C-alpha cells in the first residue's frame, strides 16, 4: 500500500505504524509521530494499523527560538 | 540575586536562550554556557529515516544539563499547535510548552484568539503553557483564565532586534499582573533592551537571534547575561522617578560667593 511520510510517498506492506517506522529506518530513534494530523504516542504505535493513503508525520528534536 | 519561579521551578538565571541560527553546534554550546541560561528553547521538525541532525542536536542539549522549553513555532492553527505540543511533550519529556500560534506572516504577530483557545485545551490536558502573546491586557487576562501561570509578551516582532516597541504597554502589564511571572519574549537586539525589560520589573527575557546572529555570539551571550543582571539589580534598587526640570546634584548651600 501507499503511505506518505513527511510528504514522501512510500510503498510499504500493510502493518502497524511501529513496524513501518522500523522498516523505513526510524527504529530506536528519538522521534514523535502523528497520523493524518492526530498525535500517536509511542506506546500506541504498535497497535496503530496503517491504511492506504495515510499521511504520517515524523519529527525529531531541532533547534528552536 | 533572587530566583524566579516558573510553574514551581526555581531558576537563578533570568535569561532564557533560543538554540536556533547559530553558526555551529560548538558556538551554540559555548554561547549557552556564556549566557548562564538554565532554560533553552527547542523545537521539532521533520526528519528522514537516514538523517541524524535532530539526534545529534538532542545529544548536545542533554550533555549541557539545561532544562528545555519546547516551542510550537511555525504553527498557524489551534489544531496544529495542540498536536505539536503533544509531540513535544513526548519527545522532550516535559509539560512545559512555549505556545506560539502565528497570525500574521510579516510580523509573526500571535493570533491571540487561537492562542487563548490552544492555551485552554493544553492547560486542561496538564501542560504548563508559556504563551507568546502581545501586551494586550484583555488577552492576557483570558490567558490567565485559561490556566497560564506565565505570560510572555513580545518586545517587538521576532528576530527584528527593535527592542521594546511599547514600553507603556509592558509597564501596564507588569502593574496589572503583579503575581504572574512575566517574560519579554522576542524582538530584543542588544543587552540594553534586555536591561530595560528587567528595569520594568519583568521576571526574565527570552531571546535567540540577537545572540545567534551577532558577530561573536559567545561574547554577545555574556553581554546579555550582564544586561539582564544589571536591569534586575536596578529594578530591585528602585530607580528614581524622571522629572522635567534640572535639580543640581552638587549642594548649592555653602557655595563660595565669587560672582557680582
Interface residues (C-beta under 8 A of the other chain):
Chain A: X6 X24 X25 X26 X29 X30 X31 X32 X33 X34 X37 X38 X39 X41 X42 X57 X58 X59 X60 X61 X62 X63 X64 X65
Chain B: X18 X19 X20 X21 X22 X28 X41 X42 X43 X44 X45 X46 X47 X48 X49 X50 X51 X53 X54 X55 X57 X58 X61 X70 X71 X73 X79 X83 X86 X87 X88 X90 X91 X92 X158 X159 X208 X209
